[in-house]
Amino acid sequence: MYRAFRFCTDAGAYWSVVQDSDYSAVEVADRCLQFLRFGRGLAESTTRKYAEAIALYYRFCEERSADWASPDMTAFQMWLRVAPSPLHPHPDRTAWAGPGHRAARSNGRLNLITYAVSEMFKYAAIEGYWEPSKLGLLFETAPAKHWGARRDRRPGAASTMTTRRRHQLRTNRNERRDAPIDAVKAAVGACGNLRDAFLIITLATTGLRRGEALGLRLSDIHFLPSSTVLGCQFEGAHLHVRPRENSNAARVKRDKPRVVPVASTLVPFYDQYRHERDSCRAASASDYVFVNLYRQPLGEPMKLHAINELFSRLSSHVGQKITPHMLRHTFGTNAAREATLDVVAELLGHATIRSTEIYLHPDISLQRRAIEGGSLSSLLDPKAT
């Protein structure tokens, strides 16, 4: 069986694909993943997702005794709907979903997996591992005017061609991915210490990604009314998101720095947490904001798996699933009620407004208000006649 595996080099860590039998790396996948990590500068956690997706493709080929260089992406998608995850208690089963059962993976997840595999083939064609003439099996060209969620109405767009993947499934855009405010409050109340509570509140009120939060340093926190004494020109309470190589593998997406203003209500929570943090002698040697205070190794920065475990516990306590990314959606939804999309995009660190639109989930009460406020609704009201 093939699986994703973490390698450490002098240049840094990255994820690759290996065979269980001898832990030898798959050459094409390994070279591609090295390129993505060190040639394109993708985060280690991102290359892990790529490696897990590519490992699934090689596992699919192994079960079918098929050549990896002859991709049948439709059959691969069908297999992904029923094949268990490598993390499943019985990953060696050929299938665990079928008629009458929910698919093993959502359409969105299938799109992410096939995207990673397609990128590997694109790399293989460029580097000479695969015949470029076969790219038509995975990609097609289409007018840029008709590509994407919105039509491009710019002059000349109709004659501009773009390349897109052939195997893309429709996803349920109407599915809410934000966490209800009541659930967020319940999660904060369920936290057993000030650090966890401050972390939850920070994610919910700033929209930071989990890697951005865990990469924060004390020097990034500027919660005074004026930070000119620190050499910072930005007024008001704010924090800095700065790309760095962090020992806990936390990473800023696309290495894009930004400044995020914070609500005044966040400041007292930080003060309370700092008092608890400063009482831990081991933590005084660390500049990371979020550190281990309650288990060994004390003072070391929190790692990504620790925040995942925290949210898993809180989800069980609250009675519904809550993730760091859901809090990011919650922030985006509420911020959009007070600001324009370009402002929200900057706060979230998005490259385009199209990315921000995915984070907007209008509240049902606002939708009802829009319906009730319609002029036709008032005209048809029986009480008005």
N, C-alpha and C positions, 0 to 999 in steps of 0.2 A: 504494500500500500504506500501511496505517496502522502507526504504531509509537509506542512510549513515548518521551518526550522530556523532558529536564530543563530547567526554567525557573528563573531566579533573580530574586527580587523583593527589595524593601527589607525585607519581613517575613521573608524566608528562602527557601530553595529548595523546590521541589516538582516532582512529575512529572505530565505530562499526556499527551494523545494528539494526534498531529499526522498530517497527510497528507504523504507523501514529496514530492509534486509541488511544493508551495509552503510546506511547514512551517507551515501554518495550523492552529491548535488547533481541535479539535472542540468546539463550544460546550458541549453538555450534559456531555460527559465532563470538560471543563476546569473547569466550574463545580463539578461534583461533587467532583473531586479537590482543588480549592482548599478546598472545605468540609471534606473529610476531613483535610487537612493543617493548616489554620489554624483551622477551626471546631471540629473534634473533637480536634485536637492529636496526630494520628497521626504517627509517625516518617516522615522522608523516605524511608527504605528501604521502609517499609510502603506508602506511596503509589506507590512504583515498582512494587511487585507488583500493586497495583490497576490502575495504568496499563497494564502489560503484558497483564493479563487483558482489560481493556476494549478494548485495541487489537486483540486477537485476535478479539473479537466484531465489531468494525467491519470487520476484514479478511474475516471470514466473510460478513457482509452484502454486502460489495463483490463477492466472488466469485460470490455467488448473485443479484446485482442485486436484493437485498431491502431493504426499508425497515427501518431500525434500530428504528423504533417498533412494529414487528410481530414481536415475538420468537418464534422457534421454538426453544425451549431444547433440546428433544430432538434436533432436527437439528443444533444447535450442538454438543451433546455427541458425536454421531456424527462430525462433522467434526473435532473435537479429537482423536479417536482415531487419525486418519490424517494430519492436516495437520502439516507440519514446523514446528519452532520458528523464530522470527525469527533465532535464533542459529545455525540449521543452515547448513552450507556452501552449500546450495541452497534458501533459504527461499521462492523463487518457485515451487517445484514444488507441484503441487496435492495430491500425496500421496507419502508415502515409507514408509508402513506399510500392511499389508493382510493378507489370508489367508496364514497361515504365518509371519507376522512378529509380534513383540511390539507392542502398542499404543504409539502415540507418547507417550501420557501415562497415568499411573496413575489409578485411581479417585480417590485422594486429591487428586491435582493437578487433576483435572476438577472436584472439589467446590470447591476454592479459587477456580478461575477463574469458575465459575458463581455463586459467592457474591459475588464482586466485581461481576460484571455485574448481578446482582439488586439489589445495593445502589445501583448507578447508577440503575436504573429506579425504585427506591423514592424516591431523591432527586428524580428527574425528576417523579414524580407529586406530591410535596409542593410543589415549586417551580413547578408549572404547565407543565412541558415535555412532559408525557405524561398521558394520560387515566387518572385514578385507578381508574376502573371496570375497567381491564385488569389490575390487580394480581393478580386471580385466576388469570391465566395463569402466574404465577410463585410465588404464595404460597397456602397453605391454612391453615385453622384446625383445631386438634385439641385434645382435652382435655389439659391440662397433665400429668395423671396418667400418660398413656401416651407422653409426649414425652421423647426423650433416651435415653441408655443405661440409666438407672435409672428405675424407676417412682416417681412421687411419691405417697407414701402419707399425706401430710398430710390432715387433715380438710378437706373442701371442695375438695380438688384436682380431684375428678372434675367439678365444675361450672365450674372455671376453664379458660378457653380461651387458647390461645397460638397465635401465628402462626409457621409454619415454611415453608421453601422446599419446593416440590414436587419439584424435580429434585436429589435427593441420592442418591449411589451408596454402596453398602456398601464399606468399606475393609477391608483385611486387618489386623486388630488383632493377629494372632499374629505378624506379621513383626517380627523383632527390629531395633531401630534404635539399639542401643547398640554401642559398640566394645569388642571383647574386650580384657581387661587385657593380654594378651601383645602385641596390636597397639599398644596405647597405649605400652607399654614400648619396643617397637621404634621407634615414631615419635619418642619422646624421644631414643633412641640415635642416630637418623638426623639429628637437628638439627645443623646446622653451627655453631651459636653458642649462647651462654648465654641470649640474649633469647628465641629461639624455643623453647628447652627450657623456660624458665620460663613462657612463655605456654601451652604444651601442658599442663604440670603444673598451672598455675593453673586452666585450664578443666576438667581432669579431676577436681580435688580440691575445687572450689568450686561447680561447676555453673553458672558465669556464662554468660550469653549472650555472643556475640562482641562485640556493641556495648557491653555493660556492661564487658567487659574492656578494650576499646580506649579507653573513656571514663574509665578510672581515672586519678586524679592521685596524685602522691606523697603529698599530704596525706590521701588516703583510706586509705593503708596504715598500720595500727596493729599492728605485729608485736611490740611489747614486752609483757612479762607484765602490765604496767599502763600505761594510756594517760591517767591522770588529769592528768599534766603537760601533755598536749595538750588538756585540757579535755573529754576523752571519758570517760563513765561506764562504758563496757563493759570488762569484765575479759578478760584473755587475748588472744592474737593473733587479730586479725580485720581485715576490710577493710569499707569503706563503699561501697555502691552508691548514687550520688547522681545524680538527673536534672539534666542541664545541656544547654545548646546547645554542642556541641563542633565545633571547626573541621574535624575529620575525619569528620563526619556520624555519629559513633557516638551511640547513643541508648539510654536506659533505657526498657524497654517499660512503657507506661501511666504513665510518670513516677512510678513507685512506688519510693521509697527503701527500703533495707533494710541490715541489718548481717549479714555472713556470717563466722562463725568459720572460721579456717583451721587445718589440721593443722600440728603442730610441724615436720613434715618439709619443709614449703614454705618455712619461714623461711630456712634456709641457701641454698636455691636463689635466693631473692630477694637475699640478701647478695652472692652471687657475681655475680648480674646487675648489681646496683647498682655494684659495683666496675668492671665493664666499661662500664656506662653513664656513670659519672662520669669515665671516662678520655676520653670524647668531649666536647671543649670546646663544640661546638654544642648538645649535649643539655642542658648546664647551665642554659640559658635557658628550658627547657620544664618544665612541671609534670606533663606526661603521663608515665605509667609506661612505656608501650611506644612507643618512638620509633625513627626511622630511624638506625641506627648504621653501616650497611654500604653504603648507596647514597644518592645525593642525592634530595631535600634533607636533609642531615644534621640531626638534632635535631628534625625535624618529626614529629608524631604519626603512628603507623601508620594506614593507611586500611583500610577493609573489604576492598577488592580485594586488598590485600597479604596479609591473613590467608587469603583464599581461595586465592591462589597458593601460599602456604606449605603448606596442607593438600593441595593437588593434587600438589605435589612429594613430600610425605611419603607420600601414598597410593601413588604409583608405586614408591617405595622399599620400602614395607612389603609391597606386593603385594595390597592390598585397600583399598577406599574408606574414608576416615576424614574426617569433617567436624566442625566445632566443635559442631554440634548433637548429633552422636553422642556426643561426650564428655559433654554435658549429660545424655543418657540414661544413660550409664555411671555418672555420679555419682548420679543419682536411683535407679537400681537398687540400687547398693551402700548408699546412705544408708538406703533402706527396710528393709534387713536389721537396722539398728541403731536405728531410730527409727520413731515412728508417722507416719502419712500427714500429719497436720496440721503436724508439725515439718518434714517433707520439703517440703511445699507452701510453707512460709515460707522455707526455704532457697533454693528455686528461684524464689521471687517469684511464685507462682501465686495467682490470685484465689480459686480454688476447688479442693477436693481432687479433683474430677472431672478437672481438667487434669493433676494429678499422677499419676493412675492410668495415664495413657498412657505415662508414663516408666518404668513398672515392668516389668522383663523377668527373671522368675525363672530362675536358672541351672539347666541340665539336671541337674546333680549334686544340687541341692536337691530337684528334682522326683523324682529317683530315690530319694533318701533318704526322701521322704514315702511313696512307693510301698512301698519295702522295709520301712518302719516300720509299715505297716498291720497291724492285728491279724489280719485274714483271711489276709494273705500268710504270716504265720508259721504259721498253722494248716494251710495247704495245703502247707507245705514237706515234701517227701518224706523228708528227713532226720529230721524230727521225729516220724515215724510208725514 
